[in-house]
Amino acid sequence: MIGGSVTEKIIREKKLYHLQGGKMTAVIYSNGSQECERMALLLKSLGGEFLEYKLGYHFTQRGFEAEFGENAEYPQINIGFRHIGNMKETLQHLKAEGAFV
């Protein structure tokens, strides 16, 4: 990715978002798959705020692989400034945090 990694770009945008009075809770790195759509719907149903970054618009496949590894699956999720992982890892994290049973 020209001008820094995906995460560096997101951090810059989050700082701007916070300065504008918003509260960022999650970021979804999406390729438009059903899993990505389901994760967005889940976070929305839990009352969370999130940004969705889309392959081909916000980042390239090459940038995604550089950031998360060549075998990383979509979606990848950050909550706050912490990378949680793919859909399965995020569901486990949310369950451990008491978001649902």
N, C-alpha and C positions, 0 to 999 in steps of 0.2 A: 504494500500500500504506500503510495506516495505521501510524504508528510507525516509519517509515524504509523504506529500499529493501530489496529482496530481499537484496543483498549485506551490508548492515548487520546484518540479522537473522541471516544465516548466520554472520558474524564473531562476533556475540555468542554464538551457539550453539556455535561451534567453541571459543571461549575456555572456555566451561563444560565442553565435552567434554574439552579438554586438562587442565583442572583435575581432572577425574574420572579421569585416568590413561590416557585413550584416545589413539590416534594417528590423526588425520584425514589422509587422503591425497587424496581426491577428493570432489566433489559433483556429482551429476547433477540437472539441472533437467528433469523429465520430464512429458510429457503422456500417458503410457501407451502410446505407439506401439511398433511392433516395433523401430524404431531405438533407442528408449530401453531396451527390454528387452535388445537385443543388446549395447548399450554396458555395461549393468550386468553381463551375463554375461561379457563380455570382461574387465572390470576384476576381477571375481571370479576368473576363471581365471588372471589374471596375479598373483594373490595380493594385490591391492590392497584396502584398506579404503575404503569410500565410504558416503556418505549419499545417499539419493534423495529429492529434494523434488518433490512431485507437484502439478500444476496442480489448482486447486480445493480443495486441502487445505492446502498450505503457502504458496501464492502464487496471485495472480489473473493472468489473461491481461494485464490492464492493467499490473500490476507487472512481469511478464516483459518486455513491450514497452518499458516505461520503463527497465528495467535493460539489456536487450540490443539494443534497436532494434525497430522495427516489422516488419522483414523477417527477424528472427532465426528460425532453424529449431530444432526440438527434435531431440535433446536439446542442451542447452548444458552444457559441462563445465568445472569448475574443478579444477585439480590443485594441491594446497597452497592458497596464497592467490592463485594466478594463474589468470585466466580464459583457457582454451585456445580454446574455440569449439564449433562443432557437431561432429557425428560424424566427418565427413571430416577436419576440422582436428585433431581429437583423435587419429585414427588416424595422421595424418602426424606429429604431435608424438611419439606413442609409438614410432613407427618410428625417428624421428630420435634418440630417447633410448635406443634399443637394446632396447626392450621385446620386440620381435619383428622378424623379417626381412620 
